[in-house]
Each structure stands twice: as C-alpha cells, then as structure tokens.
Amino acid sequence: MKIKILFVIAFSCSAMFANLANAKTQNNKLADIKINNQQDNDNREELHSVDLEKLYKDAENYYKLAKVWQKLKCEPKSGFICTKHECKRKDISAHIILDKKNKTVSRCENENCETFVAQFEQTGSFVNIQSKGPIGSLIRILGDSRYKEITTVGLDAYIANGNCTIYNEENN
C-alpha cells in the first residue's frame, strides 16, 4: 500500500513538473513572438542627434530678447473657449498690449482697450505675466515673439496662441 501511495505521489510530481516545463517553454515562445512583432511593426521616427550648441544659442537669444522688450502687442492666431464639458475653437478679434514698465496688460478690441495691473516675471527665456483684478489671466511669452494666454471668466477658460511684436505708439 505504501508503495502504491509513493508511486502515485511520484507520478503526480513528475506530471506537475512536466506541465511547468511545458508552460515555461510556451511563455518563452510567446515572448519571442511579441518581440518579433514589435520589431516588425515599429514605425516610430528614428532618433537623431541634438545640436546642443544650436539649442544653447537659441535659448540664450530668447533670454536676451525676453529681457530687453518693454512693450509688446500680441495678436492671436488661434483661440478656444473651454467650459466644463468641452473646448470649442473660437475666432478672436481682440489683441493684448503688454507693458513691462507700467506693469499693465491691456485687452483691446478695435480701439477700445481695458487695462489691468499685472505682475511681470522673467524665468529664463520666458516672461510670465499674471493680471490682477476680476479677470484672471496668465500669459507666457517666449523671448519677444510667441505667446500663450489663458484667461478665466467665471469657471470657463479662454485660451489664445499667437505672436507678439515690439509695440511703438507711433506705428500701432
């Protein structure tokens, strides 16, 4: 009887080890298939080296431009109105005038401008502007050219992207 029990236990163990070995072989085959499929379907863009010297020069140039401008006129190229549920593209007719010296932001539609006091702070190549008052605006400018504006009215947000130019009273 003891021999039969030992034989059953030995048979069960050998069957269990055989199943484990078979499962391991199947897992290895699946892993090989996944690796081969990933290599065959890899349509990612090839990585290229980065010209760090050019990158550094560009950053230094943007830093200098951000430091020297005193007044900019920024005109949006695209805009969105975002509510709780969605963001819809919106045509924009208003531009903004940013005045570092007087620390103001003016939002102008045609010739009518509304002016707000604002904080201006340069962080590297960027100037960050936050308006004070009933309409909350955050504006970020790269050097003296591109900008993004996020303005909140209630809980809705107005987002604009565009370009800035040096503002001269006589020319604008």
Chimera marker file (.cmm) of the C-alpha trace (Angstrom):
<marker_set name="trace">
<marker id="1" x="0.000" y="0.000" z="0.000" r="1" g="1" b="0" radius="0.5"/>
<marker id="2" x="2.805" y="2.374" z="0.901" r="1" g="1" b="0" radius="0.5"/>
<marker id="3" x="4.484" y="1.656" z="-2.402" r="1" g="1" b="0" radius="0.5"/>
<marker id="4" x="1.272" y="2.490" z="-4.278" r="1" g="1" b="0" radius="0.5"/>
<marker id="5" x="0.942" y="5.809" z="-2.402" r="1" g="1" b="0" radius="0.5"/>
<marker id="6" x="4.600" y="6.671" z="-3.087" r="1" g="1" b="0" radius="0.5"/>
<marker id="7" x="4.119" y="5.730" z="-6.729" r="1" g="1" b="0" radius="0.5"/>
<marker id="8" x="1.008" y="7.987" z="-7.011" r="1" g="1" b="0" radius="0.5"/>
<marker id="9" x="2.865" y="10.872" z="-5.330" r="1" g="1" b="0" radius="0.5"/>
<marker id="10" x="5.914" y="10.402" z="-7.590" r="1" g="1" b="0" radius="0.5"/>
<marker id="11" x="3.696" y="10.216" z="-10.677" r="1" g="1" b="0" radius="0.5"/>
<marker id="12" x="1.792" y="13.370" z="-9.633" r="1" g="1" b="0" radius="0.5"/>
<marker id="13" x="5.036" y="15.290" z="-9.017" r="1" g="1" b="0" radius="0.5"/>
<marker id="14" x="6.521" y="14.268" z="-12.349" r="1" g="1" b="0" radius="0.5"/>
<marker id="15" x="3.319" y="15.297" z="-14.158" r="1" g="1" b="0" radius="0.5"/>
<marker id="16" x="3.337" y="18.630" z="-12.339" r="1" g="1" b="0" radius="0.5"/>
<marker id="17" x="6.994" y="19.304" z="-13.265" r="1" g="1" b="0" radius="0.5"/>
<marker id="18" x="6.301" y="18.337" z="-16.871" r="1" g="1" b="0" radius="0.5"/>
<marker id="19" x="3.395" y="20.806" z="-17.003" r="1" g="1" b="0" radius="0.5"/>
<marker id="20" x="5.590" y="23.569" z="-15.512" r="1" g="1" b="0" radius="0.5"/>
<marker id="21" x="8.339" y="22.932" z="-18.067" r="1" g="1" b="0" radius="0.5"/>
<marker id="22" x="5.794" y="22.950" z="-20.893" r="1" g="1" b="0" radius="0.5"/>
<marker id="23" x="4.268" y="26.237" z="-19.636" r="1" g="1" b="0" radius="0.5"/>
<marker id="24" x="7.731" y="27.830" z="-19.406" r="1" g="1" b="0" radius="0.5"/>
<marker id="25" x="8.519" y="26.798" z="-22.995" r="1" g="1" b="0" radius="0.5"/>
<marker id="26" x="5.192" y="28.235" z="-24.198" r="1" g="1" b="0" radius="0.5"/>
<marker id="27" x="5.826" y="31.537" z="-22.325" r="1" g="1" b="0" radius="0.5"/>
<marker id="28" x="9.262" y="31.817" z="-23.936" r="1" g="1" b="0" radius="0.5"/>
<marker id="29" x="7.727" y="31.243" z="-27.390" r="1" g="1" b="0" radius="0.5"/>
<marker id="30" x="5.054" y="33.918" z="-26.718" r="1" g="1" b="0" radius="0.5"/>
<marker id="31" x="7.721" y="36.387" z="-25.573" r="1" g="1" b="0" radius="0.5"/>
<marker id="32" x="9.731" y="35.731" z="-28.755" r="1" g="1" b="0" radius="0.5"/>
<marker id="33" x="6.614" y="36.289" z="-30.891" r="1" g="1" b="0" radius="0.5"/>
<marker id="34" x="5.848" y="39.581" z="-29.086" r="1" g="1" b="0" radius="0.5"/>
<marker id="35" x="9.425" y="40.845" z="-29.551" r="1" g="1" b="0" radius="0.5"/>
<marker id="36" x="9.414" y="39.915" z="-33.248" r="1" g="1" b="0" radius="0.5"/>
<marker id="37" x="6.007" y="41.576" z="-33.796" r="1" g="1" b="0" radius="0.5"/>
<marker id="38" x="7.183" y="44.742" z="-32.062" r="1" g="1" b="0" radius="0.5"/>
<marker id="39" x="10.269" y="44.875" z="-34.265" r="1" g="1" b="0" radius="0.5"/>
<marker id="40" x="8.228" y="44.261" z="-37.429" r="1" g="1" b="0" radius="0.5"/>
<marker id="41" x="5.585" y="46.885" z="-36.518" r="1" g="1" b="0" radius="0.5"/>
<marker id="42" x="7.955" y="49.556" z="-35.156" r="1" g="1" b="0" radius="0.5"/>
<marker id="43" x="7.084" y="52.611" z="-37.230" r="1" g="1" b="0" radius="0.5"/>
<marker id="44" x="8.422" y="55.157" z="-34.757" r="1" g="1" b="0" radius="0.5"/>
<marker id="45" x="10.512" y="58.019" z="-36.033" r="1" g="1" b="0" radius="0.5"/>
<marker id="46" x="14.225" y="57.438" z="-35.885" r="1" g="1" b="0" radius="0.5"/>
<marker id="47" x="16.009" y="59.382" z="-33.165" r="1" g="1" b="0" radius="0.5"/>
<marker id="48" x="18.533" y="61.919" z="-34.374" r="1" g="1" b="0" radius="0.5"/>
<marker id="49" x="21.282" y="63.633" z="-32.502" r="1" g="1" b="0" radius="0.5"/>
<marker id="50" x="20.549" y="67.041" z="-30.995" r="1" g="1" b="0" radius="0.5"/>
<marker id="51" x="22.696" y="70.026" z="-31.859" r="1" g="1" b="0" radius="0.5"/>
<marker id="52" x="23.235" y="71.201" z="-28.285" r="1" g="1" b="0" radius="0.5"/>
<marker id="53" x="25.282" y="74.211" z="-29.377" r="1" g="1" b="0" radius="0.5"/>
<marker id="54" x="22.410" y="75.497" z="-31.554" r="1" g="1" b="0" radius="0.5"/>
<marker id="55" x="19.924" y="74.754" z="-28.784" r="1" g="1" b="0" radius="0.5"/>
<marker id="56" x="22.028" y="76.733" z="-26.300" r="1" g="1" b="0" radius="0.5"/>
<marker id="57" x="22.410" y="79.679" z="-28.710" r="1" g="1" b="0" radius="0.5"/>
<marker id="58" x="18.640" y="79.757" z="-29.357" r="1" g="1" b="0" radius="0.5"/>
<marker id="59" x="17.892" y="79.705" z="-25.618" r="1" g="1" b="0" radius="0.5"/>
<marker id="60" x="20.436" y="82.471" z="-24.992" r="1" g="1" b="0" radius="0.5"/>
<marker id="61" x="18.930" y="84.585" z="-27.787" r="1" g="1" b="0" radius="0.5"/>
<marker id="62" x="15.375" y="84.136" z="-26.430" r="1" g="1" b="0" radius="0.5"/>
<marker id="63" x="16.645" y="85.033" z="-22.941" r="1" g="1" b="0" radius="0.5"/>
<marker id="64" x="18.157" y="88.301" z="-24.215" r="1" g="1" b="0" radius="0.5"/>
<marker id="65" x="15.010" y="89.177" z="-26.186" r="1" g="1" b="0" radius="0.5"/>
<marker id="66" x="12.813" y="88.482" z="-23.147" r="1" g="1" b="0" radius="0.5"/>
<marker id="67" x="14.979" y="90.750" z="-21.034" r="1" g="1" b="0" radius="0.5"/>
<marker id="68" x="15.004" y="93.834" z="-23.303" r="1" g="1" b="0" radius="0.5"/>
<marker id="69" x="11.449" y="94.327" z="-24.539" r="1" g="1" b="0" radius="0.5"/>
<marker id="70" x="9.358" y="96.956" z="-22.752" r="1" g="1" b="0" radius="0.5"/>
<marker id="71" x="6.056" y="96.869" z="-24.630" r="1" g="1" b="0" radius="0.5"/>
<marker id="72" x="4.562" y="94.197" z="-26.887" r="1" g="1" b="0" radius="0.5"/>
<marker id="73" x="1.434" y="93.862" z="-28.972" r="1" g="1" b="0" radius="0.5"/>
<marker id="74" x="0.287" y="90.232" z="-29.111" r="1" g="1" b="0" radius="0.5"/>
<marker id="75" x="-2.217" y="89.045" z="-31.689" r="1" g="1" b="0" radius="0.5"/>
<marker id="76" x="-3.833" y="85.608" z="-31.522" r="1" g="1" b="0" radius="0.5"/>
<marker id="77" x="-3.674" y="83.120" z="-34.371" r="1" g="1" b="0" radius="0.5"/>
<marker id="78" x="-5.983" y="80.587" z="-32.734" r="1" g="1" b="0" radius="0.5"/>
<marker id="79" x="-8.284" y="80.538" z="-29.758" r="1" g="1" b="0" radius="0.5"/>
<marker id="80" x="-10.570" y="78.310" z="-27.754" r="1" g="1" b="0" radius="0.5"/>
<marker id="81" x="-13.362" y="78.715" z="-25.221" r="1" g="1" b="0" radius="0.5"/>
<marker id="82" x="-13.355" y="75.876" z="-22.697" r="1" g="1" b="0" radius="0.5"/>
<marker id="83" x="-16.302" y="75.014" z="-20.479" r="1" g="1" b="0" radius="0.5"/>
<marker id="84" x="-16.737" y="72.169" z="-18.031" r="1" g="1" b="0" radius="0.5"/>
<marker id="85" x="-17.557" y="69.776" z="-20.866" r="1" g="1" b="0" radius="0.5"/>
<marker id="86" x="-15.637" y="70.883" z="-23.964" r="1" g="1" b="0" radius="0.5"/>
<marker id="87" x="-13.256" y="73.288" z="-25.692" r="1" g="1" b="0" radius="0.5"/>
<marker id="88" x="-14.508" y="74.864" z="-28.891" r="1" g="1" b="0" radius="0.5"/>
<marker id="89" x="-12.420" y="76.769" z="-31.395" r="1" g="1" b="0" radius="0.5"/>
<marker id="90" x="-13.295" y="80.479" z="-31.430" r="1" g="1" b="0" radius="0.5"/>
<marker id="91" x="-12.408" y="83.286" z="-33.805" r="1" g="1" b="0" radius="0.5"/>
<marker id="92" x="-10.672" y="86.040" z="-31.879" r="1" g="1" b="0" radius="0.5"/>
<marker id="93" x="-10.712" y="89.716" z="-32.682" r="1" g="1" b="0" radius="0.5"/>
<marker id="94" x="-9.042" y="91.083" z="-29.534" r="1" g="1" b="0" radius="0.5"/>
<marker id="95" x="-5.313" y="91.648" z="-29.097" r="1" g="1" b="0" radius="0.5"/>
<marker id="96" x="-3.337" y="92.398" z="-25.957" r="1" g="1" b="0" radius="0.5"/>
<marker id="97" x="-0.728" y="95.033" z="-25.182" r="1" g="1" b="0" radius="0.5"/>
<marker id="98" x="1.823" y="94.101" z="-22.544" r="1" g="1" b="0" radius="0.5"/>
<marker id="99" x="3.621" y="96.972" z="-20.825" r="1" g="1" b="0" radius="0.5"/>
<marker id="100" x="6.513" y="95.927" z="-18.552" r="1" g="1" b="0" radius="0.5"/>
<marker id="101" x="7.393" y="99.457" z="-17.494" r="1" g="1" b="0" radius="0.5"/>
<marker id="102" x="3.867" y="100.346" z="-16.297" r="1" g="1" b="0" radius="0.5"/>
<marker id="103" x="3.121" y="96.726" z="-15.278" r="1" g="1" b="0" radius="0.5"/>
<marker id="104" x="-0.162" y="96.559" z="-17.171" r="1" g="1" b="0" radius="0.5"/>
<marker id="105" x="-1.988" y="94.297" z="-19.592" r="1" g="1" b="0" radius="0.5"/>
<marker id="106" x="-4.487" y="95.893" z="-21.980" r="1" g="1" b="0" radius="0.5"/>
<marker id="107" x="-7.076" y="93.833" z="-23.830" r="1" g="1" b="0" radius="0.5"/>
<marker id="108" x="-8.151" y="95.706" z="-26.947" r="1" g="1" b="0" radius="0.5"/>
<marker id="109" x="-10.974" y="95.089" z="-29.356" r="1" g="1" b="0" radius="0.5"/>
<marker id="110" x="-10.796" y="97.579" z="-32.221" r="1" g="1" b="0" radius="0.5"/>
<marker id="111" x="-9.857" y="100.848" z="-30.458" r="1" g="1" b="0" radius="0.5"/>
<marker id="112" x="-11.496" y="100.023" z="-27.107" r="1" g="1" b="0" radius="0.5"/>
<marker id="113" x="-8.987" y="98.812" z="-24.519" r="1" g="1" b="0" radius="0.5"/>
<marker id="114" x="-9.500" y="97.621" z="-20.956" r="1" g="1" b="0" radius="0.5"/>
<marker id="115" x="-6.334" y="97.799" z="-18.825" r="1" g="1" b="0" radius="0.5"/>
<marker id="116" x="-5.390" y="95.672" z="-15.807" r="1" g="1" b="0" radius="0.5"/>
<marker id="117" x="-2.493" y="95.833" z="-13.362" r="1" g="1" b="0" radius="0.5"/>
<marker id="118" x="-0.216" y="92.799" z="-13.718" r="1" g="1" b="0" radius="0.5"/>
<marker id="119" x="2.901" y="91.131" z="-12.360" r="1" g="1" b="0" radius="0.5"/>
<marker id="120" x="5.752" y="90.513" z="-14.820" r="1" g="1" b="0" radius="0.5"/>
<marker id="121" x="8.449" y="87.967" z="-14.020" r="1" g="1" b="0" radius="0.5"/>
<marker id="122" x="11.158" y="86.598" z="-16.272" r="1" g="1" b="0" radius="0.5"/>
<marker id="123" x="12.035" y="82.929" z="-15.928" r="1" g="1" b="0" radius="0.5"/>
<marker id="124" x="14.857" y="82.054" z="-18.314" r="1" g="1" b="0" radius="0.5"/>
<marker id="125" x="13.690" y="82.573" z="-21.904" r="1" g="1" b="0" radius="0.5"/>
<marker id="126" x="10.101" y="83.248" z="-20.813" r="1" g="1" b="0" radius="0.5"/>
<marker id="127" x="8.238" y="86.194" z="-19.332" r="1" g="1" b="0" radius="0.5"/>
<marker id="128" x="5.298" y="85.140" z="-17.178" r="1" g="1" b="0" radius="0.5"/>
<marker id="129" x="2.516" y="87.666" z="-16.625" r="1" g="1" b="0" radius="0.5"/>
<marker id="130" x="-0.381" y="87.389" z="-14.211" r="1" g="1" b="0" radius="0.5"/>
<marker id="131" x="-3.082" y="90.037" z="-14.216" r="1" g="1" b="0" radius="0.5"/>
<marker id="132" x="-4.802" y="91.295" z="-11.104" r="1" g="1" b="0" radius="0.5"/>
<marker id="133" x="-8.479" y="92.080" z="-10.938" r="1" g="1" b="0" radius="0.5"/>
<marker id="134" x="-11.778" y="90.420" z="-11.834" r="1" g="1" b="0" radius="0.5"/>
<marker id="135" x="-10.498" y="88.596" z="-14.918" r="1" g="1" b="0" radius="0.5"/>
<marker id="136" x="-7.690" y="86.150" z="-14.191" r="1" g="1" b="0" radius="0.5"/>
<marker id="137" x="-5.101" y="85.979" z="-16.964" r="1" g="1" b="0" radius="0.5"/>
<marker id="138" x="-1.884" y="84.037" z="-17.251" r="1" g="1" b="0" radius="0.5"/>
<marker id="139" x="0.303" y="84.933" z="-20.205" r="1" g="1" b="0" radius="0.5"/>
<marker id="140" x="3.606" y="83.355" z="-21.162" r="1" g="1" b="0" radius="0.5"/>
<marker id="141" x="5.877" y="84.800" z="-23.848" r="1" g="1" b="0" radius="0.5"/>
<marker id="142" x="8.897" y="83.145" z="-25.423" r="1" g="1" b="0" radius="0.5"/>
<marker id="143" x="11.513" y="85.862" z="-25.867" r="1" g="1" b="0" radius="0.5"/>
<marker id="144" x="9.586" y="88.661" z="-27.545" r="1" g="1" b="0" radius="0.5"/>
<marker id="145" x="7.675" y="86.619" z="-30.102" r="1" g="1" b="0" radius="0.5"/>
<marker id="146" x="5.302" y="83.727" z="-29.386" r="1" g="1" b="0" radius="0.5"/>
<marker id="147" x="2.761" y="83.696" z="-26.581" r="1" g="1" b="0" radius="0.5"/>
<marker id="148" x="0.033" y="81.680" z="-24.911" r="1" g="1" b="0" radius="0.5"/>
<marker id="149" x="-2.718" y="83.287" z="-22.875" r="1" g="1" b="0" radius="0.5"/>
<marker id="150" x="-5.152" y="81.592" z="-20.525" r="1" g="1" b="0" radius="0.5"/>
<marker id="151" x="-7.901" y="83.837" z="-19.179" r="1" g="1" b="0" radius="0.5"/>
<marker id="152" x="-10.667" y="82.703" z="-16.890" r="1" g="1" b="0" radius="0.5"/>
<marker id="153" x="-14.116" y="84.226" z="-16.770" r="1" g="1" b="0" radius="0.5"/>
<marker id="154" x="-16.075" y="82.512" z="-14.025" r="1" g="1" b="0" radius="0.5"/>
<marker id="155" x="-15.123" y="78.858" z="-14.378" r="1" g="1" b="0" radius="0.5"/>
<marker id="156" x="-14.739" y="78.990" z="-18.167" r="1" g="1" b="0" radius="0.5"/>
<marker id="157" x="-11.349" y="79.493" z="-19.825" r="1" g="1" b="0" radius="0.5"/>
<marker id="158" x="-10.325" y="81.389" z="-22.912" r="1" g="1" b="0" radius="0.5"/>
<marker id="159" x="-7.071" y="80.132" z="-24.467" r="1" g="1" b="0" radius="0.5"/>
<marker id="160" x="-5.191" y="82.037" z="-27.160" r="1" g="1" b="0" radius="0.5"/>
<marker id="161" x="-1.962" y="81.310" z="-29.039" r="1" g="1" b="0" radius="0.5"/>
<marker id="162" x="-0.211" y="83.760" z="-31.288" r="1" g="1" b="0" radius="0.5"/>
<marker id="163" x="2.670" y="86.103" z="-31.995" r="1" g="1" b="0" radius="0.5"/>
<marker id="164" x="3.928" y="89.312" z="-30.432" r="1" g="1" b="0" radius="0.5"/>
<marker id="165" x="5.747" y="92.296" z="-31.918" r="1" g="1" b="0" radius="0.5"/>
<marker id="166" x="7.510" y="95.237" z="-30.317" r="1" g="1" b="0" radius="0.5"/>
<marker id="167" x="4.890" y="97.949" z="-29.745" r="1" g="1" b="0" radius="0.5"/>
<marker id="168" x="5.544" y="101.510" z="-30.866" r="1" g="1" b="0" radius="0.5"/>
<marker id="169" x="2.845" y="104.079" z="-30.151" r="1" g="1" b="0" radius="0.5"/>
<marker id="170" x="3.503" y="105.843" z="-33.470" r="1" g="1" b="0" radius="0.5"/>
<marker id="171" x="3.373" y="102.691" z="-35.593" r="1" g="1" b="0" radius="0.5"/>
<marker id="172" x="0.386" y="100.979" z="-33.969" r="1" g="1" b="0" radius="0.5"/>
<link id1="1" id2="2" r="1" g="1" b="0" radius="0.2"/>
<link id1="2" id2="3" r="1" g="1" b="0" radius="0.2"/>
<link id1="3" id2="4" r="1" g="1" b="0" radius="0.2"/>
<link id1="4" id2="5" r="1" g="1" b="0" radius="0.2"/>
<link id1="5" id2="6" r="1" g="1" b="0" radius="0.2"/>
<link id1="6" id2="7" r="1" g="1" b="0" radius="0.2"/>
<link id1="7" id2="8" r="1" g="1" b="0" radius="0.2"/>
<link id1="8" id2="9" r="1" g="1" b="0" radius="0.2"/>
<link id1="9" id2="10" r="1" g="1" b="0" radius="0.2"/>
<link id1="10" id2="11" r="1" g="1" b="0" radius="0.2"/>
<link id1="11" id2="12" r="1" g="1" b="0" radius="0.2"/>
<link id1="12" id2="13" r="1" g="1" b="0" radius="0.2"/>
<link id1="13" id2="14" r="1" g="1" b="0" radius="0.2"/>
<link id1="14" id2="15" r="1" g="1" b="0" radius="0.2"/>
<link id1="15" id2="16" r="1" g="1" b="0" radius="0.2"/>
<link id1="16" id2="17" r="1" g="1" b="0" radius="0.2"/>
<link id1="17" id2="18" r="1" g="1" b="0" radius="0.2"/>
<link id1="18" id2="19" r="1" g="1" b="0" radius="0.2"/>
<link id1="19" id2="20" r="1" g="1" b="0" radius="0.2"/>
<link id1="20" id2="21" r="1" g="1" b="0" radius="0.2"/>
<link id1="21" id2="22" r="1" g="1" b="0" radius="0.2"/>
<link id1="22" id2="23" r="1" g="1" b="0" radius="0.2"/>
<link id1="23" id2="24" r="1" g="1" b="0" radius="0.2"/>
<link id1="24" id2="25" r="1" g="1" b="0" radius="0.2"/>
<link id1="25" id2="26" r="1" g="1" b="0" radius="0.2"/>
<link id1="26" id2="27" r="1" g="1" b="0" radius="0.2"/>
<link id1="27" id2="28" r="1" g="1" b="0" radius="0.2"/>
<link id1="28" id2="29" r="1" g="1" b="0" radius="0.2"/>
<link id1="29" id2="30" r="1" g="1" b="0" radius="0.2"/>
<link id1="30" id2="31" r="1" g="1" b="0" radius="0.2"/>
<link id1="31" id2="32" r="1" g="1" b="0" radius="0.2"/>
<link id1="32" id2="33" r="1" g="1" b="0" radius="0.2"/>
<link id1="33" id2="34" r="1" g="1" b="0" radius="0.2"/>
<link id1="34" id2="35" r="1" g="1" b="0" radius="0.2"/>
<link id1="35" id2="36" r="1" g="1" b="0" radius="0.2"/>
<link id1="36" id2="37" r="1" g="1" b="0" radius="0.2"/>
<link id1="37" id2="38" r="1" g="1" b="0" radius="0.2"/>
<link id1="38" id2="39" r="1" g="1" b="0" radius="0.2"/>
<link id1="39" id2="40" r="1" g="1" b="0" radius="0.2"/>
<link id1="40" id2="41" r="1" g="1" b="0" radius="0.2"/>
<link id1="41" id2="42" r="1" g="1" b="0" radius="0.2"/>
<link id1="42" id2="43" r="1" g="1" b="0" radius="0.2"/>
<link id1="43" id2="44" r="1" g="1" b="0" radius="0.2"/>
<link id1="44" id2="45" r="1" g="1" b="0" radius="0.2"/>
<link id1="45" id2="46" r="1" g="1" b="0" radius="0.2"/>
<link id1="46" id2="47" r="1" g="1" b="0" radius="0.2"/>
<link id1="47" id2="48" r="1" g="1" b="0" radius="0.2"/>
<link id1="48" id2="49" r="1" g="1" b="0" radius="0.2"/>
<link id1="49" id2="50" r="1" g="1" b="0" radius="0.2"/>
<link id1="50" id2="51" r="1" g="1" b="0" radius="0.2"/>
<link id1="51" id2="52" r="1" g="1" b="0" radius="0.2"/>
<link id1="52" id2="53" r="1" g="1" b="0" radius="0.2"/>
<link id1="53" id2="54" r="1" g="1" b="0" radius="0.2"/>
<link id1="54" id2="55" r="1" g="1" b="0" radius="0.2"/>
<link id1="55" id2="56" r="1" g="1" b="0" radius="0.2"/>
<link id1="56" id2="57" r="1" g="1" b="0" radius="0.2"/>
<link id1="57" id2="58" r="1" g="1" b="0" radius="0.2"/>
<link id1="58" id2="59" r="1" g="1" b="0" radius="0.2"/>
<link id1="59" id2="60" r="1" g="1" b="0" radius="0.2"/>
<link id1="60" id2="61" r="1" g="1" b="0" radius="0.2"/>
<link id1="61" id2="62" r="1" g="1" b="0" radius="0.2"/>
<link id1="62" id2="63" r="1" g="1" b="0" radius="0.2"/>
<link id1="63" id2="64" r="1" g="1" b="0" radius="0.2"/>
<link id1="64" id2="65" r="1" g="1" b="0" radius="0.2"/>
<link id1="65" id2="66" r="1" g="1" b="0" radius="0.2"/>
<link id1="66" id2="67" r="1" g="1" b="0" radius="0.2"/>
<link id1="67" id2="68" r="1" g="1" b="0" radius="0.2"/>
<link id1="68" id2="69" r="1" g="1" b="0" radius="0.2"/>
<link id1="69" id2="70" r="1" g="1" b="0" radius="0.2"/>
<link id1="70" id2="71" r="1" g="1" b="0" radius="0.2"/>
<link id1="71" id2="72" r="1" g="1" b="0" radius="0.2"/>
<link id1="72" id2="73" r="1" g="1" b="0" radius="0.2"/>
<link id1="73" id2="74" r="1" g="1" b="0" radius="0.2"/>
<link id1="74" id2="75" r="1" g="1" b="0" radius="0.2"/>
<link id1="75" id2="76" r="1" g="1" b="0" radius="0.2"/>
<link id1="76" id2="77" r="1" g="1" b="0" radius="0.2"/>
<link id1="77" id2="78" r="1" g="1" b="0" radius="0.2"/>
<link id1="78" id2="79" r="1" g="1" b="0" radius="0.2"/>
<link id1="79" id2="80" r="1" g="1" b="0" radius="0.2"/>
<link id1="80" id2="81" r="1" g="1" b="0" radius="0.2"/>
<link id1="81" id2="82" r="1" g="1" b="0" radius="0.2"/>
<link id1="82" id2="83" r="1" g="1" b="0" radius="0.2"/>
<link id1="83" id2="84" r="1" g="1" b="0" radius="0.2"/>
<link id1="84" id2="85" r="1" g="1" b="0" radius="0.2"/>
<link id1="85" id2="86" r="1" g="1" b="0" radius="0.2"/>
<link id1="86" id2="87" r="1" g="1" b="0" radius="0.2"/>
<link id1="87" id2="88" r="1" g="1" b="0" radius="0.2"/>
<link id1="88" id2="89" r="1" g="1" b="0" radius="0.2"/>
<link id1="89" id2="90" r="1" g="1" b="0" radius="0.2"/>
<link id1="90" id2="91" r="1" g="1" b="0" radius="0.2"/>
<link id1="91" id2="92" r="1" g="1" b="0" radius="0.2"/>
<link id1="92" id2="93" r="1" g="1" b="0" radius="0.2"/>
<link id1="93" id2="94" r="1" g="1" b="0" radius="0.2"/>
<link id1="94" id2="95" r="1" g="1" b="0" radius="0.2"/>
<link id1="95" id2="96" r="1" g="1" b="0" radius="0.2"/>
<link id1="96" id2="97" r="1" g="1" b="0" radius="0.2"/>
<link id1="97" id2="98" r="1" g="1" b="0" radius="0.2"/>
<link id1="98" id2="99" r="1" g="1" b="0" radius="0.2"/>
<link id1="99" id2="100" r="1" g="1" b="0" radius="0.2"/>
<link id1="100" id2="101" r="1" g="1" b="0" radius="0.2"/>
<link id1="101" id2="102" r="1" g="1" b="0" radius="0.2"/>
<link id1="102" id2="103" r="1" g="1" b="0" radius="0.2"/>
<link id1="103" id2="104" r="1" g="1" b="0" radius="0.2"/>
<link id1="104" id2="105" r="1" g="1" b="0" radius="0.2"/>
<link id1="105" id2="106" r="1" g="1" b="0" radius="0.2"/>
<link id1="106" id2="107" r="1" g="1" b="0" radius="0.2"/>
<link id1="107" id2="108" r="1" g="1" b="0" radius="0.2"/>
<link id1="108" id2="109" r="1" g="1" b="0" radius="0.2"/>
<link id1="109" id2="110" r="1" g="1" b="0" radius="0.2"/>
<link id1="110" id2="111" r="1" g="1" b="0" radius="0.2"/>
<link id1="111" id2="112" r="1" g="1" b="0" radius="0.2"/>
<link id1="112" id2="113" r="1" g="1" b="0" radius="0.2"/>
<link id1="113" id2="114" r="1" g="1" b="0" radius="0.2"/>
<link id1="114" id2="115" r="1" g="1" b="0" radius="0.2"/>
<link id1="115" id2="116" r="1" g="1" b="0" radius="0.2"/>
<link id1="116" id2="117" r="1" g="1" b="0" radius="0.2"/>
<link id1="117" id2="118" r="1" g="1" b="0" radius="0.2"/>
<link id1="118" id2="119" r="1" g="1" b="0" radius="0.2"/>
<link id1="119" id2="120" r="1" g="1" b="0" radius="0.2"/>
<link id1="120" id2="121" r="1" g="1" b="0" radius="0.2"/>
<link id1="121" id2="122" r="1" g="1" b="0" radius="0.2"/>
<link id1="122" id2="123" r="1" g="1" b="0" radius="0.2"/>
<link id1="123" id2="124" r="1" g="1" b="0" radius="0.2"/>
<link id1="124" id2="125" r="1" g="1" b="0" radius="0.2"/>
<link id1="125" id2="126" r="1" g="1" b="0" radius="0.2"/>
<link id1="126" id2="127" r="1" g="1" b="0" radius="0.2"/>
<link id1="127" id2="128" r="1" g="1" b="0" radius="0.2"/>
<link id1="128" id2="129" r="1" g="1" b="0" radius="0.2"/>
<link id1="129" id2="130" r="1" g="1" b="0" radius="0.2"/>
<link id1="130" id2="131" r="1" g="1" b="0" radius="0.2"/>
<link id1="131" id2="132" r="1" g="1" b="0" radius="0.2"/>
<link id1="132" id2="133" r="1" g="1" b="0" radius="0.2"/>
<link id1="133" id2="134" r="1" g="1" b="0" radius="0.2"/>
<link id1="134" id2="135" r="1" g="1" b="0" radius="0.2"/>
<link id1="135" id2="136" r="1" g="1" b="0" radius="0.2"/>
<link id1="136" id2="137" r="1" g="1" b="0" radius="0.2"/>
<link id1="137" id2="138" r="1" g="1" b="0" radius="0.2"/>
<link id1="138" id2="139" r="1" g="1" b="0" radius="0.2"/>
<link id1="139" id2="140" r="1" g="1" b="0" radius="0.2"/>
<link id1="140" id2="141" r="1" g="1" b="0" radius="0.2"/>
<link id1="141" id2="142" r="1" g="1" b="0" radius="0.2"/>
<link id1="142" id2="143" r="1" g="1" b="0" radius="0.2"/>
<link id1="143" id2="144" r="1" g="1" b="0" radius="0.2"/>
<link id1="144" id2="145" r="1" g="1" b="0" radius="0.2"/>
<link id1="145" id2="146" r="1" g="1" b="0" radius="0.2"/>
<link id1="146" id2="147" r="1" g="1" b="0" radius="0.2"/>
<link id1="147" id2="148" r="1" g="1" b="0" radius="0.2"/>
<link id1="148" id2="149" r="1" g="1" b="0" radius="0.2"/>
<link id1="149" id2="150" r="1" g="1" b="0" radius="0.2"/>
<link id1="150" id2="151" r="1" g="1" b="0" radius="0.2"/>
<link id1="151" id2="152" r="1" g="1" b="0" radius="0.2"/>
<link id1="152" id2="153" r="1" g="1" b="0" radius="0.2"/>
<link id1="153" id2="154" r="1" g="1" b="0" radius="0.2"/>
<link id1="154" id2="155" r="1" g="1" b="0" radius="0.2"/>
<link id1="155" id2="156" r="1" g="1" b="0" radius="0.2"/>
<link id1="156" id2="157" r="1" g="1" b="0" radius="0.2"/>
<link id1="157" id2="158" r="1" g="1" b="0" radius="0.2"/>
<link id1="158" id2="159" r="1" g="1" b="0" radius="0.2"/>
<link id1="159" id2="160" r="1" g="1" b="0" radius="0.2"/>
<link id1="160" id2="161" r="1" g="1" b="0" radius="0.2"/>
<link id1="161" id2="162" r="1" g="1" b="0" radius="0.2"/>
<link id1="162" id2="163" r="1" g="1" b="0" radius="0.2"/>
<link id1="163" id2="164" r="1" g="1" b="0" radius="0.2"/>
<link id1="164" id2="165" r="1" g="1" b="0" radius="0.2"/>
<link id1="165" id2="166" r="1" g="1" b="0" radius="0.2"/>
<link id1="166" id2="167" r="1" g="1" b="0" radius="0.2"/>
<link id1="167" id2="168" r="1" g="1" b="0" radius="0.2"/>
<link id1="168" id2="169" r="1" g="1" b="0" radius="0.2"/>
<link id1="169" id2="170" r="1" g="1" b="0" radius="0.2"/>
<link id1="170" id2="171" r="1" g="1" b="0" radius="0.2"/>
<link id1="171" id2="172" r="1" g="1" b="0" radius="0.2"/>
</marker_set>
